[in-house]
Amino acid sequence: MKPVYIALIPLVSAHGYVQQIGFGTNLVDTWNPYKDPQKNPPVNKITRIFKDNGPVTDGLFTTDAITCNIGRDGKNNVPVSAAASVAAGSTVKFMWTDWQSDHPGPILTYLADCKGKCSSFSGSTGNVWVKIDQAGYDASKAVPWASKRLPTQNSTWTVNLPSSIKPGEYVLRHEILGLQRTNKNGSLAQFYPGCHQITVTGTGTTALPVGIALPGAYQPNDKKSIFLEYRDVSASNPYTPPGGPVWGDKGWSS
C-alpha cells in the first residue's frame, strides 16, 4: 500500500498584537508572547506582559483584563520597569503582526498619566484613560472600517502624541475592537489591547484631563458601539467607537 500524504495547509489567524513601535526615528521591540517568556535572563521591554495573540472577549472585558490584555499566570496588567523615551508631538507607528482583514472594527489609542513611575502605576482603577486617537467607519474611504485598512498599510497604524502634554511617564494603550461576531447571533466582542510604557519629554505644560475607566467604560449592554450588526453601519447609519471622545492639543473632539 502506498503511503497517503496529506497536504498541510497553513492556518490563517486573524489574531495579532503590536510587535514593534516607531517613536519618531527610534524603533522599539515590544513583548513577544511566543519568544520572550523562554529567554533567560528575562527580557525587560516597555510592554506590559500579555499571554498570546488572542482577544479579550465577553467574559473578560469588564475585568482588569481589558486594561492591558490578558496576562500570564493569572495576573493581568502587571507594570514593567522599562520605558521608551519619546518627545511630545512625535509620530508613533504601531506595527502589528500580519493583520488579516476579517475583523471589521475601530482602532483606538489612549494615554494614562502614571503620576510618577509607571512601574508602580496600575491603570485598572479610576478615570485615567484619555483617548488621543480613534478611527471607526469612514464611508468616504475605499476601505471604510479602520481595522480592515490596516492590511493595506503594511499592518501599521500611525498616531501623533499631543505636543502640549507635560513631560513624565505615561502608559500608551493601543487597541483594535473586532465586531465581526457582535450581532445578536454572535454576541462575541474581540478586544486586542496592548499597553506600552513611555517617558514623554519636551516643554509642554498641559496635564491630561479626566478620561474613562478601563475596566468600566466598556459595558455588555452597549448596543451602539460594541454589540451591533456591523453590516448595518453606513454613511447614513454612522458608527461611534466606545470610550468617549478624542482629546488633543485643541481639546476634545468627537
Backbone as JSON, one array per atom type, in Angstrom:
{
  "sequence": "MKPVYIALIPLVSAHGYVQQIGFGTNLVDTWNPYKDPQKNPPVNKITRIFKDNGPVTDGLFTTDAITCNIGRDGKNNVPVSAAASVAAGSTVKFMWTDWQSDHPGPILTYLADCKGKCSSFSGSTGNVWVKIDQAGYDASKAVPWASKRLPTQNSTWTVNLPSSIKPGEYVLRHEILGLQRTNKNGSLAQFYPGCHQITVTGTGTTALPVGIALPGAYQPNDKKSIFLEYRDVSASNPYTPPGGPVWGDKGWSS",
  "N": [[0.84, -1.19, 0.0], [0.54, 2.15, -0.89], [1.88, 4.99, 0.77], [-0.18, 7.56, 2.17], [-0.21, 10.93, 1.57], [-0.85, 13.84, 3.21], [-1.62, 17.07, 2.47], [-0.34, 19.83, 4.16], [-1.97, 22.6, 5.14], [-1.34, 25.9, 5.81], [-2.57, 27.44, 8.72], [-4.59, 30.26, 8.83], [-4.53, 32.94, 10.85], [-6.41, 35.52, 12.25], [-5.81, 36.85, 14.47], [-3.74, 39.0, 16.52], [-1.0, 41.24, 17.48], [0.8, 44.16, 18.62], [4.0, 44.34, 17.44], [6.27, 45.89, 17.13], [7.19, 49.3, 17.8], [7.41, 52.46, 16.39], [8.91, 55.26, 17.54], [9.04, 58.28, 16.6], [12.09, 58.45, 15.09], [13.06, 56.28, 16.37], [13.06, 52.86, 16.76], [11.36, 50.41, 18.53], [11.33, 47.23, 19.99], [8.57, 45.29, 21.04], [6.77, 43.35, 23.55], [7.03, 39.92, 22.92], [4.91, 37.32, 22.91], [5.46, 34.69, 22.34], [8.15, 34.17, 22.13], [9.64, 35.65, 24.02], [9.0, 34.75, 26.73], [10.61, 32.51, 27.17], [13.19, 33.34, 27.39], [16.32, 33.72, 29.03], [18.6, 35.53, 30.78], [15.46, 37.08, 31.94], [13.63, 39.16, 29.64], [13.44, 42.72, 29.43], [11.12, 44.73, 28.57], [9.14, 47.44, 27.14], [6.47, 46.87, 27.12], [3.56, 45.85, 28.82], [3.18, 42.63, 30.03], [1.51, 40.14, 28.13], [-0.6, 37.29, 27.38], [-0.99, 35.9, 24.81], [-1.73, 35.99, 21.25], [-4.42, 36.28, 21.13], [-7.85, 37.52, 21.66], [-9.36, 39.72, 24.16], [-12.36, 38.79, 25.39], [-16.02, 38.55, 25.69], [-16.45, 37.48, 28.32], [-14.46, 38.62, 29.81], [-14.01, 41.34, 29.35], [-15.06, 43.19, 31.08], [-13.46, 43.07, 33.24], [-10.18, 43.45, 34.81], [-8.67, 42.52, 32.75], [-9.19, 43.87, 30.43], [-7.79, 46.19, 30.62], [-5.0, 46.07, 29.9], [-4.77, 43.79, 28.38], [-4.98, 40.14, 28.51], [-3.1, 38.67, 31.0], [-0.19, 36.74, 32.02], [0.03, 33.65, 33.86], [-2.25, 34.06, 35.38], [-2.22, 36.72, 36.13], [-3.13, 39.91, 35.45], [-2.32, 42.94, 33.67], [0.31, 43.82, 34.67], [2.7, 46.05, 35.8], [5.76, 47.11, 34.17], [9.34, 47.69, 34.25], [10.7, 49.04, 32.3], [10.82, 51.77, 29.93], [10.08, 53.7, 27.03], [11.66, 56.49, 25.6], [10.17, 59.42, 24.35], [9.46, 62.27, 22.45], [7.09, 64.83, 23.15], [4.44, 65.39, 20.87], [5.45, 63.76, 18.92], [5.45, 61.45, 16.12], [3.95, 58.33, 16.28], [4.29, 54.99, 15.44], [2.49, 52.12, 15.3], [3.28, 48.88, 14.85], [1.81, 46.16, 13.76], [1.56, 42.53, 14.03], [1.08, 40.45, 11.14], [-1.88, 41.48, 10.08], [-5.07, 40.26, 9.51], [-7.95, 40.68, 7.32], [-10.55, 40.23, 8.22], [-11.7, 41.27, 10.5], [-13.65, 43.54, 11.11], [-13.8, 46.8, 12.48], [-13.14, 49.37, 15.01], [-10.08, 51.29, 15.62], [-8.3, 52.24, 18.41], [-6.63, 54.57, 20.55], [-5.11, 55.33, 23.61], [-3.96, 57.4, 26.37], [-2.49, 57.28, 29.61], [-1.66, 59.03, 32.49], [0.96, 58.33, 34.57], [1.53, 59.61, 36.9], [3.99, 59.77, 38.13], [6.25, 57.11, 38.53], [5.72, 54.63, 36.09], [6.14, 52.03, 36.69], [5.01, 51.59, 39.11], [2.38, 52.04, 38.77], [-0.99, 51.23, 38.16], [-3.53, 51.52, 36.55], [-5.87, 50.19, 36.27], [-7.9, 51.16, 37.78], [-9.97, 54.02, 38.33], [-10.65, 57.07, 36.44], [-8.64, 57.27, 34.26], [-7.82, 56.95, 31.64], [-7.27, 58.5, 28.65], [-8.51, 59.17, 25.56], [-6.62, 59.57, 22.66], [-6.65, 59.19, 19.99], [-8.69, 57.92, 17.37], [-10.29, 55.75, 15.03], [-13.02, 54.74, 13.2], [-15.61, 53.86, 11.34], [-15.47, 55.01, 8.13], [-17.13, 56.22, 5.59], [-16.25, 57.56, 3.38], [-13.89, 56.52, 2.57], [-12.07, 54.07, 0.62], [-11.8, 51.61, 1.85], [-13.8, 51.28, 4.36], [-13.86, 50.48, 7.19], [-11.67, 50.9, 9.93], [-9.9, 48.89, 10.98], [-9.84, 47.11, 8.88], [-8.48, 48.52, 7.04], [-5.94, 48.34, 7.93], [-4.33, 46.1, 6.91], [-3.77, 47.13, 4.39], [-1.93, 49.02, 4.89], [0.54, 47.99, 5.46], [0.21, 46.68, 7.87], [0.42, 48.68, 9.81], [-0.21, 51.31, 12.06], [-0.63, 54.75, 12.5], [-0.14, 57.34, 14.84], [-0.31, 60.55, 16.37], [1.33, 61.95, 19.11], [-0.03, 64.22, 21.5], [1.25, 67.52, 21.38], [1.34, 69.27, 23.45], [1.38, 68.09, 25.95], [2.56, 67.59, 29.28], [5.92, 66.77, 30.4], [6.8, 63.46, 31.51], [6.02, 60.17, 32.86], [4.05, 57.85, 31.1], [1.38, 55.58, 30.22], [0.85, 54.11, 27.18], [-1.81, 53.1, 25.45], [-2.99, 50.94, 23.03], [-5.38, 49.71, 20.7], [-7.44, 47.3, 19.03], [-10.8, 46.71, 18.15], [-12.68, 44.02, 17.32], [-15.58, 43.53, 15.47], [-16.86, 41.48, 14.24], [-18.42, 39.39, 15.17], [-20.38, 40.39, 16.83], [-23.09, 40.71, 16.58], [-26.63, 39.98, 17.1], [-26.72, 37.27, 16.87], [-24.14, 36.36, 17.2], [-22.75, 37.75, 19.32], [-20.14, 38.23, 20.39], [-17.65, 40.06, 21.35], [-14.4, 41.19, 20.39], [-11.6, 42.28, 21.77], [-8.42, 43.72, 21.33], [-6.14, 44.8, 23.11], [-3.12, 46.59, 23.99], [-0.5, 47.61, 26.17], [1.96, 50.09, 26.61], [4.8, 51.4, 28.08], [5.92, 54.69, 28.39], [8.22, 57.47, 28.39], [7.61, 60.75, 28.29], [9.07, 63.52, 26.78], [10.0, 67.03, 26.62], [8.69, 70.42, 26.5], [6.12, 70.87, 27.23], [3.16, 71.8, 29.07], [0.68, 70.91, 29.71], [-1.63, 69.02, 31.5], [-3.12, 65.78, 31.37], [-6.65, 65.52, 30.83], [-9.55, 64.46, 32.78], [-10.39, 61.15, 32.1], [-11.57, 58.03, 30.95], [-12.59, 54.97, 32.62], [-10.99, 51.84, 32.63], [-11.1, 48.66, 33.53], [-14.63, 49.43, 33.03], [-15.64, 51.51, 31.32], [-16.35, 50.14, 29.0], [-19.17, 48.36, 28.29], [-21.4, 45.53, 28.68], [-24.0, 46.03, 27.82], [-23.89, 47.8, 25.78], [-25.1, 48.74, 22.91], [-24.57, 50.43, 20.92], [-21.91, 50.86, 20.3], [-20.46, 48.5, 20.72], [-21.93, 45.94, 20.8], [-23.46, 45.18, 18.09], [-24.78, 44.95, 14.73], [-22.41, 44.93, 12.44], [-22.63, 45.14, 9.72], [-24.77, 46.75, 9.28], [-23.89, 49.31, 9.54], [-23.29, 52.4, 7.96], [-22.92, 55.21, 5.66], [-25.21, 56.64, 6.15], [-26.0, 55.57, 8.51], [-24.18, 56.01, 10.91], [-21.22, 55.04, 12.8], [-20.18, 54.95, 16.18], [-17.29, 54.74, 17.99], [-16.45, 52.96, 21.07], [-15.63, 54.35, 24.34], [-15.68, 57.11, 24.51], [-15.03, 60.63, 23.58], [-12.29, 62.07, 21.6], [-9.26, 63.44, 22.79], [-7.0, 66.16, 22.39], [-4.43, 68.48, 21.33], [-6.11, 70.59, 20.75], [-8.15, 70.32, 22.46], [-11.2, 68.59, 23.26], [-12.68, 66.37, 20.88], [-15.08, 64.85, 18.7]],
  "CA": [[0.0, 0.0, 0.0], [1.3, 3.38, -0.95], [1.54, 5.92, 1.84], [-1.04, 8.68, 1.82], [0.35, 12.19, 2.04], [-1.85, 14.88, 3.4], [-1.02, 18.4, 2.36], [-0.53, 20.67, 5.32], [-2.33, 23.95, 4.74], [-1.12, 26.79, 6.94], [-3.77, 28.05, 9.3], [-4.53, 31.71, 8.79], [-5.12, 33.52, 12.05], [-6.63, 36.96, 12.17], [-5.41, 37.43, 15.73], [-2.46, 39.68, 16.4], [-0.55, 42.16, 18.52], [1.82, 45.1, 18.17], [5.31, 43.7, 17.62], [7.26, 46.95, 17.21], [6.64, 50.65, 17.78], [8.32, 53.5, 15.98], [8.75, 56.53, 18.24], [9.85, 59.15, 15.76], [13.07, 57.64, 14.34], [13.51, 55.2, 17.25], [12.24, 51.65, 16.63], [11.44, 49.65, 19.78], [10.67, 45.93, 20.01], [7.64, 45.12, 22.14], [6.71, 41.99, 24.1], [6.67, 38.81, 22.03], [4.4, 36.31, 23.82], [5.87, 33.35, 21.95], [9.6, 34.03, 22.22], [10.23, 36.29, 25.19], [8.9, 34.04, 28.01], [11.62, 31.47, 27.31], [14.52, 33.93, 27.45], [16.97, 33.75, 30.33], [17.74, 36.22, 31.76], [14.21, 37.61, 31.39], [13.73, 40.41, 28.9], [12.82, 43.88, 30.07], [10.59, 45.55, 27.48], [8.22, 48.5, 27.57], [5.1, 46.38, 27.03], [3.04, 45.04, 29.9], [3.16, 41.27, 29.5], [0.22, 39.52, 27.82], [-0.48, 35.84, 27.21], [-0.86, 35.42, 23.45], [-2.26, 36.92, 20.24], [-5.88, 36.22, 21.13], [-8.57, 38.7, 22.16], [-10.14, 39.79, 25.39], [-13.73, 38.6, 24.89], [-17.15, 38.95, 26.52], [-16.35, 37.1, 29.72], [-13.33, 39.26, 30.48], [-13.75, 42.75, 29.06], [-15.47, 44.02, 32.2], [-12.49, 42.85, 34.3], [-8.93, 44.15, 34.56], [-8.03, 42.02, 31.53], [-9.37, 44.84, 29.35], [-6.87, 47.32, 30.78], [-3.78, 45.9, 29.09], [-4.84, 42.46, 27.8], [-4.91, 39.01, 29.43], [-1.71, 38.46, 31.38], [0.3, 35.37, 32.19], [-0.02, 33.09, 35.21], [-3.4, 34.58, 36.1], [-2.01, 38.1, 36.58], [-3.36, 40.88, 34.37], [-1.89, 44.33, 33.82], [1.44, 43.94, 35.6], [3.64, 47.06, 35.32], [7.14, 46.73, 33.9], [10.25, 48.76, 34.68], [11.25, 49.74, 31.14], [10.0, 52.8, 29.28], [10.71, 54.29, 25.85], [11.64, 57.96, 25.6], [9.56, 59.97, 23.15], [9.15, 63.68, 22.6], [5.7, 65.23, 22.92], [4.2, 65.77, 19.48], [6.07, 62.81, 17.99], [4.66, 60.46, 15.4], [4.11, 56.98, 16.81], [3.82, 53.98, 14.49], [2.25, 50.81, 15.87], [3.49, 47.88, 13.8], [1.16, 44.91, 14.16], [1.8, 41.32, 13.27], [0.28, 40.43, 9.9], [-3.29, 41.57, 10.48], [-5.98, 39.84, 8.46], [-8.96, 41.7, 7.05], [-11.91, 39.8, 8.55], [-12.07, 41.79, 11.81], [-14.07, 44.94, 10.97], [-14.0, 47.5, 13.73], [-12.36, 50.58, 15.23], [-8.75, 51.28, 16.23], [-8.35, 53.25, 19.45], [-5.38, 54.77, 21.28], [-5.3, 56.08, 24.85], [-2.84, 57.71, 27.25], [-2.75, 57.44, 31.03], [-0.55, 59.65, 33.21], [1.31, 57.48, 35.71], [1.7, 60.46, 38.09], [5.23, 59.29, 38.72], [6.79, 55.96, 37.82], [4.74, 53.67, 35.58], [6.42, 50.74, 37.31], [4.17, 51.45, 40.29], [1.05, 52.53, 38.38], [-1.82, 50.17, 37.6], [-4.4, 51.92, 35.44], [-7.11, 49.41, 36.27], [-8.91, 51.87, 38.56], [-10.03, 55.45, 38.11], [-10.89, 57.59, 35.08], [-7.28, 57.69, 33.92], [-7.5, 56.7, 30.23], [-7.7, 59.6, 27.79], [-8.38, 58.76, 24.16], [-5.93, 60.58, 21.86], [-6.84, 58.9, 18.56], [-9.61, 56.84, 17.04], [-10.83, 55.63, 13.68], [-14.04, 53.7, 13.18], [-16.12, 53.62, 10.0], [-15.43, 56.23, 7.32], [-17.72, 55.85, 4.31], [-15.57, 58.25, 2.29], [-12.67, 55.79, 2.21], [-12.28, 52.86, -0.17], [-11.99, 50.57, 2.87], [-14.36, 52.13, 5.42], [-13.52, 50.12, 8.56], [-10.27, 51.18, 10.23], [-9.1, 47.68, 11.13], [-9.68, 46.47, 7.58], [-7.46, 49.28, 6.31], [-4.62, 48.02, 8.47], [-3.51, 45.31, 5.99], [-3.37, 47.93, 3.24], [-0.91, 49.94, 5.38], [1.64, 47.17, 5.97], [-0.15, 46.38, 9.26], [0.97, 49.76, 10.63], [-1.15, 52.39, 12.38], [0.13, 55.93, 12.91], [-0.8, 58.24, 15.78], [0.54, 61.65, 16.83], [1.15, 62.33, 20.51], [-0.28, 65.66, 21.67], [2.5, 68.25, 21.57], [1.26, 70.16, 24.62], [1.37, 67.38, 27.23], [3.73, 67.83, 30.13], [6.83, 65.63, 30.5], [6.52, 62.5, 32.56], [5.81, 58.79, 32.43], [2.68, 57.55, 30.68], [1.1, 54.3, 29.56], [0.25, 54.29, 25.86], [-2.66, 51.92, 25.23], [-3.43, 50.88, 21.63], [-6.36, 48.63, 20.72], [-8.4, 47.02, 17.96], [-12.03, 46.01, 18.54], [-13.28, 43.27, 16.22], [-17.04, 43.49, 15.6], [-17.39, 40.52, 13.27], [-19.37, 38.45, 15.79], [-21.07, 41.09, 17.91], [-24.52, 40.86, 16.31], [-27.48, 39.25, 18.04], [-26.48, 35.83, 16.74], [-22.79, 36.04, 17.63], [-22.55, 38.33, 20.66], [-18.77, 37.99, 20.85], [-16.73, 41.16, 21.07], [-13.0, 40.8, 20.45], [-10.72, 43.42, 22.02], [-6.99, 43.42, 21.25], [-5.4, 45.93, 23.66], [-1.74, 46.44, 24.44], [-0.04, 48.78, 26.93], [3.38, 50.33, 26.43], [5.21, 52.46, 28.98], [6.75, 55.69, 27.71], [8.61, 58.69, 29.09], [7.42, 61.88, 27.38], [9.96, 64.64, 27.01], [9.57, 68.26, 25.97], [8.44, 71.59, 27.34], [4.68, 71.04, 27.4], [2.69, 72.07, 30.44], [-0.73, 70.51, 29.83], [-1.94, 67.73, 32.11], [-4.25, 65.08, 30.76], [-7.92, 65.71, 31.53], [-10.21, 63.24, 33.28], [-10.74, 60.28, 30.99], [-12.5, 56.94, 31.23], [-12.06, 53.86, 33.4], [-10.88, 50.54, 31.96], [-12.49, 48.37, 33.17], [-15.71, 50.32, 33.43], [-16.25, 52.25, 30.22], [-16.91, 49.2, 28.03], [-20.23, 47.66, 29.0], [-22.08, 44.49, 27.88], [-25.29, 46.5, 27.3], [-23.6, 48.85, 24.8], [-25.54, 48.32, 21.58], [-24.24, 51.49, 19.99], [-20.5, 50.82, 19.95], [-19.84, 47.18, 20.86], [-22.8, 44.84, 20.36], [-24.3, 45.64, 17.0], [-24.51, 44.3, 13.45], [-21.52, 45.87, 11.75], [-23.08, 45.29, 8.32], [-25.78, 47.81, 9.23], [-23.23, 50.61, 9.58], [-23.16, 53.01, 6.64], [-22.83, 56.67, 5.71], [-26.45, 57.15, 6.73], [-26.13, 54.97, 9.84], [-22.78, 56.07, 11.32], [-20.75, 54.24, 13.94], [-19.44, 55.66, 17.21], [-16.47, 53.81, 18.78], [-16.59, 53.1, 22.52], [-14.54, 55.03, 25.03], [-15.83, 58.56, 24.57], [-14.42, 61.46, 22.54], [-10.83, 62.16, 21.48], [-8.66, 64.65, 23.32], [-5.72, 66.51, 21.8], [-3.94, 69.83, 21.57], [-7.2, 71.55, 20.6], [-9.21, 69.95, 23.39], [-11.99, 67.39, 22.95], [-13.37, 66.29, 19.6], [-15.84, 63.61, 18.59]],
  "C": [[0.88, 1.25, 0.0], [0.89, 4.3, 0.2], [0.68, 7.07, 1.32], [-0.45, 9.95, 2.42], [-0.75, 13.23, 2.1], [-1.16, 16.23, 3.37], [-1.36, 19.21, 3.6], [-0.78, 22.1, 4.87], [-2.13, 24.86, 5.94], [-2.44, 27.4, 7.42], [-3.59, 29.57, 9.33], [-5.25, 32.26, 10.01], [-5.26, 35.02, 11.89], [-6.28, 37.63, 13.49], [-4.07, 38.14, 15.58], [-2.17, 40.6, 17.56], [0.49, 43.09, 17.91], [3.19, 44.5, 18.47], [6.47, 44.7, 17.67], [6.54, 48.29, 17.23], [7.74, 51.61, 17.34], [7.98, 54.79, 16.7], [9.62, 57.55, 17.52], [10.78, 58.29, 14.92], [13.56, 56.45, 15.15], [12.54, 54.02, 17.16], [12.45, 50.76, 17.85], [10.69, 48.33, 19.61], [9.77, 45.85, 21.23], [7.64, 43.66, 22.59], [6.27, 40.98, 23.05], [6.21, 37.65, 22.9], [4.85, 34.89, 23.51], [7.38, 33.12, 22.06], [10.17, 34.55, 23.54], [10.1, 35.5, 26.5], [10.0, 33.01, 28.24], [13.03, 32.04, 27.51], [15.04, 34.01, 28.88], [18.35, 34.39, 30.17], [16.48, 36.79, 31.13], [14.42, 38.93, 30.67], [13.01, 41.51, 29.66], [12.38, 44.82, 28.96], [9.54, 46.52, 28.0], [6.77, 48.04, 27.65], [4.72, 45.59, 28.27], [2.69, 43.65, 29.35], [1.73, 40.76, 29.29], [0.46, 38.09, 27.35], [-0.19, 35.4, 25.79], [-1.48, 36.43, 22.49], [-3.78, 36.94, 20.18], [-6.52, 37.44, 21.76], [-9.02, 38.58, 23.6], [-11.6, 39.77, 24.94], [-14.76, 38.92, 25.98], [-16.98, 38.64, 28.0], [-15.32, 37.87, 30.5], [-13.26, 40.77, 30.29], [-14.33, 43.69, 30.1], [-14.57, 43.8, 33.42], [-11.2, 43.6, 33.96], [-8.15, 43.57, 33.38], [-8.15, 43.03, 30.4], [-8.37, 45.99, 29.46], [-5.69, 47.2, 29.83], [-3.66, 44.51, 28.48], [-4.73, 41.38, 28.9], [-3.44, 38.71, 29.73], [-1.33, 36.99, 31.43], [0.18, 34.96, 33.65], [-1.14, 33.7, 36.04], [-3.26, 36.0, 36.58], [-2.14, 39.04, 35.39], [-2.72, 42.21, 34.72], [-0.8, 44.5, 34.87], [2.42, 44.98, 35.05], [5.03, 46.48, 35.07], [8.02, 47.91, 34.28], [10.8, 49.56, 33.52], [10.28, 50.78, 30.62], [10.78, 53.35, 28.1], [10.58, 55.8, 25.91], [11.09, 58.46, 24.27], [9.17, 61.42, 23.4], [7.66, 63.92, 22.38], [5.55, 65.73, 21.49], [4.77, 64.81, 18.46], [5.03, 61.97, 17.27], [4.98, 59.08, 15.96], [3.5, 56.0, 15.82], [3.72, 52.63, 15.19], [2.32, 49.77, 14.76], [2.98, 46.53, 14.29], [1.77, 43.72, 13.45], [0.85, 41.31, 12.08], [-1.2, 40.36, 10.24], [-4.19, 41.21, 9.31], [-7.19, 40.78, 8.4], [-10.38, 41.32, 7.47], [-12.35, 40.24, 9.94], [-12.49, 43.25, 11.67], [-14.28, 45.58, 12.33], [-13.07, 48.69, 13.87], [-10.96, 50.28, 15.75], [-8.68, 52.48, 17.16], [-7.01, 53.36, 20.16], [-5.62, 55.71, 22.45], [-3.96, 56.39, 25.51], [-3.34, 57.74, 28.69], [-1.5, 58.01, 31.69], [-0.26, 58.82, 34.46], [1.51, 58.27, 37.0], [2.96, 60.08, 38.86], [5.76, 58.15, 37.89], [5.69, 55.02, 37.36], [4.96, 52.29, 36.18], [5.62, 50.51, 38.58], [2.75, 51.96, 40.04], [0.27, 51.39, 37.74], [-2.57, 50.63, 36.36], [-5.69, 51.14, 35.38], [-8.2, 50.03, 37.14], [-8.84, 53.36, 38.23], [-10.21, 55.84, 36.65], [-9.6, 58.16, 34.5], [-6.97, 57.6, 32.43], [-8.12, 57.76, 29.33], [-7.45, 59.19, 26.34], [-7.73, 59.89, 23.36], [-6.06, 60.32, 20.36], [-7.88, 57.81, 18.41], [-9.96, 56.89, 15.56], [-11.81, 54.49, 13.7], [-14.45, 53.36, 11.78], [-16.16, 54.95, 9.26], [-15.89, 55.88, 5.9], [-17.02, 56.51, 3.13], [-14.32, 57.52, 1.81], [-13.02, 54.51, 1.45], [-12.49, 51.64, 0.72], [-12.49, 51.28, 4.13], [-13.91, 51.79, 6.84], [-12.02, 50.28, 8.8], [-9.43, 49.91, 10.28], [-8.91, 46.94, 9.81], [-8.75, 47.26, 6.66], [-6.05, 48.92, 6.75], [-3.77, 47.16, 7.53], [-3.04, 46.08, 4.77], [-2.27, 48.92, 3.59], [0.25, 49.19, 6.01], [1.45, 46.88, 7.47], [0.4, 47.41, 10.24], [-0.08, 50.85, 10.82], [-0.39, 53.55, 13.0], [-0.72, 56.88, 13.74], [0.19, 59.35, 16.14], [0.26, 61.92, 18.3], [0.84, 63.82, 20.59], [1.03, 66.39, 22.0], [2.52, 69.06, 22.86], [1.38, 69.43, 25.95], [2.68, 67.56, 27.97], [4.62, 66.58, 30.16], [6.44, 64.71, 31.66], [6.35, 61.1, 31.98], [4.32, 58.53, 32.2], [2.6, 56.11, 30.2], [0.34, 54.61, 28.28], [-0.49, 53.0, 25.52], [-3.26, 51.97, 23.82], [-4.26, 49.62, 21.45], [-7.15, 48.53, 19.42], [-9.6, 46.32, 18.58], [-12.61, 45.34, 17.3], [-14.77, 43.09, 16.45], [-17.68, 42.38, 14.78], [-18.41, 39.54, 13.85], [-20.16, 39.1, 16.92], [-22.55, 41.31, 17.63], [-25.33, 39.97, 17.25], [-27.28, 37.75, 17.97], [-25.12, 35.43, 17.27], [-22.49, 36.48, 19.05], [-21.16, 38.05, 21.21], [-17.88, 39.15, 20.42], [-15.3, 40.67, 21.22], [-12.14, 42.06, 20.56], [-9.27, 42.95, 21.99], [-6.2, 44.62, 21.79], [-3.95, 45.58, 23.96], [-1.29, 47.73, 25.11], [1.47, 48.89, 26.89], [3.78, 51.55, 27.26], [6.2, 53.4, 28.28], [7.11, 56.81, 28.67], [8.54, 59.83, 28.08], [8.37, 63.01, 27.78], [9.41, 65.89, 26.31], [9.31, 69.36, 26.98], [6.95, 71.86, 27.54], [4.3, 71.22, 28.85], [1.28, 71.55, 30.71], [-0.85, 69.12, 30.45], [-3.1, 67.08, 31.38], [-5.53, 65.39, 31.53], [-8.43, 64.39, 32.12], [-10.67, 62.42, 32.08], [-11.81, 59.26, 31.36], [-11.8, 55.88, 32.07], [-12.07, 52.59, 32.55], [-10.28, 49.55, 32.96], [-13.46, 49.43, 33.67], [-16.41, 50.96, 32.25], [-16.88, 51.34, 29.17], [-17.91, 48.31, 28.74], [-20.94, 46.65, 28.1], [-23.45, 44.9, 27.36], [-25.11, 47.6, 26.25], [-23.93, 48.34, 23.4], [-25.28, 49.38, 20.52], [-22.82, 51.36, 19.46], [-19.88, 49.44, 19.94], [-20.72, 46.07, 20.3], [-23.81, 45.35, 19.34], [-23.97, 44.82, 15.76], [-23.67, 45.26, 12.61], [-21.93, 46.08, 10.29], [-24.15, 46.37, 8.17], [-25.18, 49.21, 9.22], [-23.02, 51.12, 8.16], [-23.0, 54.51, 6.79], [-24.07, 57.27, 6.36], [-26.74, 56.58, 8.12], [-24.74, 54.88, 10.44], [-22.5, 55.26, 12.59], [-19.96, 55.13, 14.88], [-18.62, 54.66, 18.02], [-16.72, 53.99, 20.27], [-15.46, 53.95, 23.1], [-14.61, 56.54, 25.04], [-15.07, 59.3, 23.49], [-12.9, 61.42, 22.59], [-10.36, 63.49, 22.04], [-7.31, 64.9, 22.66], [-5.35, 67.94, 22.11], [-5.04, 70.89, 21.48], [-8.37, 71.21, 21.5], [-9.93, 68.69, 22.92], [-12.61, 67.5, 21.57], [-14.06, 64.95, 19.52], [-15.12, 62.62, 17.7]]
}
